[in-house]
Amino acid sequence: MGHIQKLGKKRYRIRIESGIDPASGKRQRITKIVNGTKEQAKIIMQDMISKPSLDYIKGENTKLKDYLNDWIKNYSSNISKVTQRDYRSIIDNHLIPSLGELPLGKIKPAHIIQYQRKKLESGRLGSSRGLSNRTVQSHHRLLSLALNQAVTPYGLIDKNPCIPVKAPSVGKSKANHFNRKEAKLILDSLDDILLYTIFYLALYTGMRRSEITGLKWKDINLSNALIEIRRTANVFNGEFVYSKLKNESSRRQVAISDSLVQVLQEYKNERALFSNKEQAVFITPDGHPLRPDYLTKKFKKICKKLEFPEKRFHDIRHTHATWLLEEGVNPKIVQKRLGHARVETTLNIYSHISLNEQRKAANLFEKTL
């Protein structure tokens, strides 16, 4: 038996009785929201009734845990393997244990507020400590993304209960960078050609750690002094994998200086046996591609030895951008080199540089008077 309920102009809810749940003894219903005419809703309802073997989702009575498990399977084709892993971890370790038994139609903003509070207080796995604001914010964004699709296109609920809830705010992270003396000390301390080349490349291009380890020789054109960034390298389930770039702006050509061309040429000559175009540029002694986490660990040791304990490998990227902006390079050019989608992102991260330039402009204007 089926029933159509009008929700608004050209919006209908279809409900179909699908028997009794043998475990709970409760009636089961299949629910679907249709945006269209009543005649279209009737056709869809008849189709649902005539094809009971189809795996229709059971509307607002579906438990969140079942919906999230189905949703991530369907959504995985839109994201990289690494993002799949991260989403799966949030779903399995946090969202399902805390909210999974709730039916979709029963989830209220209050449940989400309570979830956030508990995670901030004591949400860290294997510890009584809380999660950071940034981490809980990422949980909120994932849940909201999934429940948005429960509204449209799936039509399982009328509205997303995450929308009225404000995610924990995250202050601007400080973009640490090396000064010129520190950068020179690091370069002078590196007698290993592999690490020297990687640090020089990162400093002179602002490339991300995963982009550097994702380089193949075919991406580097030494004759034209260009590097094309086409992929990233990541570790997935313990295995090294190449991944597609997250967005179109990340795929870019980066012009390189004469000195970097020379450094890369010397490194290539040193690695002549492993320099065919399909070969990874940065490899272990036995010819395997270098893992991104190797750079993190190695660089941490280098900085500790030089008494720069608060610095990270990612701060080399910040150094490249900061030095360019300090020299008055157009932020749009810096944006393109870094692979940011919008120039506003670049300006927000390096707002301290923008203020310095404003001060220079103010003083310059005063001198003209």
Contacts in CASP RR format, 6 or more apart in sequence:
PFRMAT RR
TARGET T0000
AUTHOR 0000-0000-0000
METHOD contacts of the structure
MODEL  1
MGHIQKLGKKRYRIRIESGIDPASGKRQRITKIVNGTKEQAKIIMQDMIS
KPSLDYIKGENTKLKDYLNDWIKNYSSNISKVTQRDYRSIIDNHLIPSLG
ELPLGKIKPAHIIQYQRKKLESGRLGSSRGLSNRTVQSHHRLLSLALNQA
VTPYGLIDKNPCIPVKAPSVGKSKANHFNRKEAKLILDSLDDILLYTIFY
LALYTGMRRSEITGLKWKDINLSNALIEIRRTANVFNGEFVYSKLKNESS
RRQVAISDSLVQVLQEYKNERALFSNKEQAVFITPDGHPLRPDYLTKKFK
KICKKLEFPEKRFHDIRHTHATWLLEEGVNPKIVQKRLGHARVETTLNIY
SHISLNEQRKAANLFEKTL
1 16 0 8 1.000
1 17 0 8 1.000
2 14 0 8 1.000
2 15 0 8 1.000
2 16 0 8 1.000
2 17 0 8 1.000
2 45 0 8 1.000
2 49 0 8 1.000
3 14 0 8 1.000
3 15 0 8 1.000
3 16 0 8 1.000
4 12 0 8 1.000
4 13 0 8 1.000
4 14 0 8 1.000
4 15 0 8 1.000
4 38 0 8 1.000
4 41 0 8 1.000
4 42 0 8 1.000
4 45 0 8 1.000
5 12 0 8 1.000
5 13 0 8 1.000
5 15 0 8 1.000
6 12 0 8 1.000
6 38 0 8 1.000
7 13 0 8 1.000
7 33 0 8 1.000
7 158 0 8 1.000
10 35 0 8 1.000
10 36 0 8 1.000
10 37 0 8 1.000
11 33 0 8 1.000
11 34 0 8 1.000
11 35 0 8 1.000
11 36 0 8 1.000
12 33 0 8 1.000
12 34 0 8 1.000
12 36 0 8 1.000
12 38 0 8 1.000
12 41 0 8 1.000
13 31 0 8 1.000
13 32 0 8 1.000
13 33 0 8 1.000
13 34 0 8 1.000
14 30 0 8 1.000
14 31 0 8 1.000
14 32 0 8 1.000
14 33 0 8 1.000
14 34 0 8 1.000
14 41 0 8 1.000
14 44 0 8 1.000
14 45 0 8 1.000
14 48 0 8 1.000
15 29 0 8 1.000
15 30 0 8 1.000
15 31 0 8 1.000
16 29 0 8 1.000
16 30 0 8 1.000
16 31 0 8 1.000
16 45 0 8 1.000
16 48 0 8 1.000
16 49 0 8 1.000
17 27 0 8 1.000
17 28 0 8 1.000
17 29 0 8 1.000
18 28 0 8 1.000
18 29 0 8 1.000
18 30 0 8 1.000
18 52 0 8 1.000
18 58 0 8 1.000
19 27 0 8 1.000
19 28 0 8 1.000
20 26 0 8 1.000
20 27 0 8 1.000
20 28 0 8 1.000
21 27 0 8 1.000
21 28 0 8 1.000
28 58 0 8 1.000
28 61 0 8 1.000
29 58 0 8 1.000
29 59 0 8 1.000
29 61 0 8 1.000
30 48 0 8 1.000
30 56 0 8 1.000
30 57 0 8 1.000
30 58 0 8 1.000
30 59 0 8 1.000
31 58 0 8 1.000
31 59 0 8 1.000
31 60 0 8 1.000
31 61 0 8 1.000
31 155 0 8 1.000
31 156 0 8 1.000
32 44 0 8 1.000
32 48 0 8 1.000
32 56 0 8 1.000
32 59 0 8 1.000
32 155 0 8 1.000
32 156 0 8 1.000
33 155 0 8 1.000
33 156 0 8 1.000
33 158 0 8 1.000
34 40 0 8 1.000
34 41 0 8 1.000
34 44 0 8 1.000
48 54 0 8 1.000
48 56 0 8 1.000
57 67 0 8 1.000
57 70 0 8 1.000
57 154 0 8 1.000
57 156 0 8 1.000
59 104 0 8 1.000
59 155 0 8 1.000
59 156 0 8 1.000
59 157 0 8 1.000
60 103 0 8 1.000
60 104 0 8 1.000
60 105 0 8 1.000
60 106 0 8 1.000
60 156 0 8 1.000
60 157 0 8 1.000
61 103 0 8 1.000
61 104 0 8 1.000
61 105 0 8 1.000
62 103 0 8 1.000
62 104 0 8 1.000
62 156 0 8 1.000
63 100 0 8 1.000
63 101 0 8 1.000
63 102 0 8 1.000
63 103 0 8 1.000
63 104 0 8 1.000
64 95 0 8 1.000
64 96 0 8 1.000
64 99 0 8 1.000
64 100 0 8 1.000
64 101 0 8 1.000
64 102 0 8 1.000
64 103 0 8 1.000
64 104 0 8 1.000
64 107 0 8 1.000
65 96 0 8 1.000
65 100 0 8 1.000
65 101 0 8 1.000
67 104 0 8 1.000
67 146 0 8 1.000
67 150 0 8 1.000
67 156 0 8 1.000
68 91 0 8 1.000
68 95 0 8 1.000
68 96 0 8 1.000
68 100 0 8 1.000
68 146 0 8 1.000
69 91 0 8 1.000
71 146 0 8 1.000
71 149 0 8 1.000
71 150 0 8 1.000
72 84 0 8 1.000
72 87 0 8 1.000
72 88 0 8 1.000
72 91 0 8 1.000
72 146 0 8 1.000
75 87 0 8 1.000
75 146 0 8 1.000
75 149 0 8 1.000
76 84 0 8 1.000
79 87 0 8 1.000
80 234 0 8 1.000
80 243 0 8 1.000
80 244 0 8 1.000
80 246 0 8 1.000
81 234 0 8 1.000
81 236 0 8 1.000
81 241 0 8 1.000
81 243 0 8 1.000
82 234 0 8 1.000
82 236 0 8 1.000
82 243 0 8 1.000
85 236 0 8 1.000
85 237 0 8 1.000
87 142 0 8 1.000
90 138 0 8 1.000
90 139 0 8 1.000
90 142 0 8 1.000
91 142 0 8 1.000
93 125 0 8 1.000
94 119 0 8 1.000
94 123 0 8 1.000
94 139 0 8 1.000
95 139 0 8 1.000
95 142 0 8 1.000
95 143 0 8 1.000
98 115 0 8 1.000
98 118 0 8 1.000
98 119 0 8 1.000
99 107 0 8 1.000
99 111 0 8 1.000
99 115 0 8 1.000
102 111 0 8 1.000
104 147 0 8 1.000
104 150 0 8 1.000
104 156 0 8 1.000
104 157 0 8 1.000
105 157 0 8 1.000
107 147 0 8 1.000
107 161 0 8 1.000
108 161 0 8 1.000
109 161 0 8 1.000
109 162 0 8 1.000
109 164 0 8 1.000
109 165 0 8 1.000
111 161 0 8 1.000
112 140 0 8 1.000
112 143 0 8 1.000
112 161 0 8 1.000
112 162 0 8 1.000
112 165 0 8 1.000
113 165 0 8 1.000
115 139 0 8 1.000
116 136 0 8 1.000
116 139 0 8 1.000
116 140 0 8 1.000
116 165 0 8 1.000
116 167 0 8 1.000
116 168 0 8 1.000
119 130 0 8 1.000
119 131 0 8 1.000
119 135 0 8 1.000
119 136 0 8 1.000
119 139 0 8 1.000
120 130 0 8 1.000
120 131 0 8 1.000
120 133 0 8 1.000
120 136 0 8 1.000
120 168 0 8 1.000
121 130 0 8 1.000
122 128 0 8 1.000
122 129 0 8 1.000
122 130 0 8 1.000
123 129 0 8 1.000
123 130 0 8 1.000
123 131 0 8 1.000
124 130 0 8 1.000
124 131 0 8 1.000
131 139 0 8 1.000
133 168 0 8 1.000
133 169 0 8 1.000
133 170 0 8 1.000
133 171 0 8 1.000
134 168 0 8 1.000
134 170 0 8 1.000
136 167 0 8 1.000
136 168 0 8 1.000
137 167 0 8 1.000
137 168 0 8 1.000
137 169 0 8 1.000
137 170 0 8 1.000
140 162 0 8 1.000
140 165 0 8 1.000
140 167 0 8 1.000
140 168 0 8 1.000
141 167 0 8 1.000
143 162 0 8 1.000
144 160 0 8 1.000
144 162 0 8 1.000
144 163 0 8 1.000
147 157 0 8 1.000
147 160 0 8 1.000
147 161 0 8 1.000
147 162 0 8 1.000
148 160 0 8 1.000
148 162 0 8 1.000
150 156 0 8 1.000
150 157 0 8 1.000
150 160 0 8 1.000
151 157 0 8 1.000
151 158 0 8 1.000
151 159 0 8 1.000
151 160 0 8 1.000
172 348 0 8 1.000
172 351 0 8 1.000
175 315 0 8 1.000
175 318 0 8 1.000
175 321 0 8 1.000
175 322 0 8 1.000
175 349 0 8 1.000
175 350 0 8 1.000
175 352 0 8 1.000
176 310 0 8 1.000
176 311 0 8 1.000
176 312 0 8 1.000
176 315 0 8 1.000
176 318 0 8 1.000
177 315 0 8 1.000
177 318 0 8 1.000
177 319 0 8 1.000
177 321 0 8 1.000
177 322 0 8 1.000
177 323 0 8 1.000
178 186 0 8 1.000
178 308 0 8 1.000
178 311 0 8 1.000
178 315 0 8 1.000
178 316 0 8 1.000
178 319 0 8 1.000
180 323 0 8 1.000
182 306 0 8 1.000
182 308 0 8 1.000
182 311 0 8 1.000
183 203 0 8 1.000
183 319 0 8 1.000
185 306 0 8 1.000
186 199 0 8 1.000
186 302 0 8 1.000
186 303 0 8 1.000
186 306 0 8 1.000
186 308 0 8 1.000
187 196 0 8 1.000
187 199 0 8 1.000
187 200 0 8 1.000
189 302 0 8 1.000
189 305 0 8 1.000
189 306 0 8 1.000
190 196 0 8 1.000
190 199 0 8 1.000
190 302 0 8 1.000
193 266 0 8 1.000
193 267 0 8 1.000
193 270 0 8 1.000
194 267 0 8 1.000
194 282 0 8 1.000
194 290 0 8 1.000
195 298 0 8 1.000
195 302 0 8 1.000
196 263 0 8 1.000
197 263 0 8 1.000
197 264 0 8 1.000
197 267 0 8 1.000
197 282 0 8 1.000
198 212 0 8 1.000
198 282 0 8 1.000
198 295 0 8 1.000
199 299 0 8 1.000
199 316 0 8 1.000
200 260 0 8 1.000
200 263 0 8 1.000
201 207 0 8 1.000
201 212 0 8 1.000
201 260 0 8 1.000
201 263 0 8 1.000
201 264 0 8 1.000
202 209 0 8 1.000
202 212 0 8 1.000
202 313 0 8 1.000
202 316 0 8 1.000
202 317 0 8 1.000
202 320 0 8 1.000
203 316 0 8 1.000
203 319 0 8 1.000
203 320 0 8 1.000
204 256 0 8 1.000
204 257 0 8 1.000
204 259 0 8 1.000
204 260 0 8 1.000
204 320 0 8 1.000
205 227 0 8 1.000
205 254 0 8 1.000
205 256 0 8 1.000
205 260 0 8 1.000
205 320 0 8 1.000
205 337 0 8 1.000
206 316 0 8 1.000
206 317 0 8 1.000
206 319 0 8 1.000
206 320 0 8 1.000
206 321 0 8 1.000
206 337 0 8 1.000
206 338 0 8 1.000
207 227 0 8 1.000
207 229 0 8 1.000
207 254 0 8 1.000
207 317 0 8 1.000
208 232 0 8 1.000
208 314 0 8 1.000
208 317 0 8 1.000
209 292 0 8 1.000
209 295 0 8 1.000
209 296 0 8 1.000
209 313 0 8 1.000
209 314 0 8 1.000
210 232 0 8 1.000
210 233 0 8 1.000
210 234 0 8 1.000
210 243 0 8 1.000
210 292 0 8 1.000
211 229 0 8 1.000
211 232 0 8 1.000
211 250 0 8 1.000
212 282 0 8 1.000
212 295 0 8 1.000
213 232 0 8 1.000
213 233 0 8 1.000
213 280 0 8 1.000
213 282 0 8 1.000
213 289 0 8 1.000
213 290 0 8 1.000
213 291 0 8 1.000
213 292 0 8 1.000
213 295 0 8 1.000
214 231 0 8 1.000
214 232 0 8 1.000
214 233 0 8 1.000
214 242 0 8 1.000
214 280 0 8 1.000
214 281 0 8 1.000
214 289 0 8 1.000
215 227 0 8 1.000
215 229 0 8 1.000
215 280 0 8 1.000
215 281 0 8 1.000
215 282 0 8 1.000
216 277 0 8 1.000
216 278 0 8 1.000
216 279 0 8 1.000
216 280 0 8 1.000
216 281 0 8 1.000
217 268 0 8 1.000
217 275 0 8 1.000
217 276 0 8 1.000
217 277 0 8 1.000
217 278 0 8 1.000
217 279 0 8 1.000
217 281 0 8 1.000
218 277 0 8 1.000
218 278 0 8 1.000
219 227 0 8 1.000
219 228 0 8 1.000
219 229 0 8 1.000
219 230 0 8 1.000
219 281 0 8 1.000
220 226 0 8 1.000
220 227 0 8 1.000
220 264 0 8 1.000
220 281 0 8 1.000
221 227 0 8 1.000
221 228 0 8 1.000
222 261 0 8 1.000
222 264 0 8 1.000
222 265 0 8 1.000
222 268 0 8 1.000
225 255 0 8 1.000
225 256 0 8 1.000
225 257 0 8 1.000
225 258 0 8 1.000
225 260 0 8 1.000
225 261 0 8 1.000
226 253 0 8 1.000
226 254 0 8 1.000
226 255 0 8 1.000
226 256 0 8 1.000
227 253 0 8 1.000
227 254 0 8 1.000
227 256 0 8 1.000
228 251 0 8 1.000
228 252 0 8 1.000
228 253 0 8 1.000
228 254 0 8 1.000
229 245 0 8 1.000
229 250 0 8 1.000
229 251 0 8 1.000
229 252 0 8 1.000
229 253 0 8 1.000
229 254 0 8 1.000
230 245 0 8 1.000
230 251 0 8 1.000
231 242 0 8 1.000
231 243 0 8 1.000
231 244 0 8 1.000
231 245 0 8 1.000
232 242 0 8 1.000
232 243 0 8 1.000
232 244 0 8 1.000
232 245 0 8 1.000
233 240 0 8 1.000
233 241 0 8 1.000
233 242 0 8 1.000
233 243 0 8 1.000
233 280 0 8 1.000
233 289 0 8 1.000
233 290 0 8 1.000
233 291 0 8 1.000
233 292 0 8 1.000
234 240 0 8 1.000
234 241 0 8 1.000
234 242 0 8 1.000
234 243 0 8 1.000
234 292 0 8 1.000
235 241 0 8 1.000
235 291 0 8 1.000
235 292 0 8 1.000
235 293 0 8 1.000
240 288 0 8 1.000
240 289 0 8 1.000
240 291 0 8 1.000
245 251 0 8 1.000
247 341 0 8 1.000
249 339 0 8 1.000
249 340 0 8 1.000
249 341 0 8 1.000
250 339 0 8 1.000
252 336 0 8 1.000
252 337 0 8 1.000
252 339 0 8 1.000
254 337 0 8 1.000
256 264 0 8 1.000
268 275 0 8 1.000
271 283 0 8 1.000
274 280 0 8 1.000
274 283 0 8 1.000
274 287 0 8 1.000
280 289 0 8 1.000
280 290 0 8 1.000
282 289 0 8 1.000
282 290 0 8 1.000
283 289 0 8 1.000
283 290 0 8 1.000
284 290 0 8 1.000
295 313 0 8 1.000
296 312 0 8 1.000
296 313 0 8 1.000
299 312 0 8 1.000
299 313 0 8 1.000
300 312 0 8 1.000
300 313 0 8 1.000
303 309 0 8 1.000
303 311 0 8 1.000
317 338 0 8 1.000
318 349 0 8 1.000
318 350 0 8 1.000
320 337 0 8 1.000
320 338 0 8 1.000
321 334 0 8 1.000
321 337 0 8 1.000
321 338 0 8 1.000
321 346 0 8 1.000
321 349 0 8 1.000
321 350 0 8 1.000
322 350 0 8 1.000
322 353 0 8 1.000
324 333 0 8 1.000
324 334 0 8 1.000
324 337 0 8 1.000
325 331 0 8 1.000
325 334 0 8 1.000
325 350 0 8 1.000
325 353 0 8 1.000
325 354 0 8 1.000
325 357 0 8 1.000
326 353 0 8 1.000
326 356 0 8 1.000
328 357 0 8 1.000
331 343 0 8 1.000
331 346 0 8 1.000
331 347 0 8 1.000
331 350 0 8 1.000
332 343 0 8 1.000
334 346 0 8 1.000
334 350 0 8 1.000
335 342 0 8 1.000
335 343 0 8 1.000
335 345 0 8 1.000
335 346 0 8 1.000
338 346 0 8 1.000
340 346 0 8 1.000
347 354 0 8 1.000
END
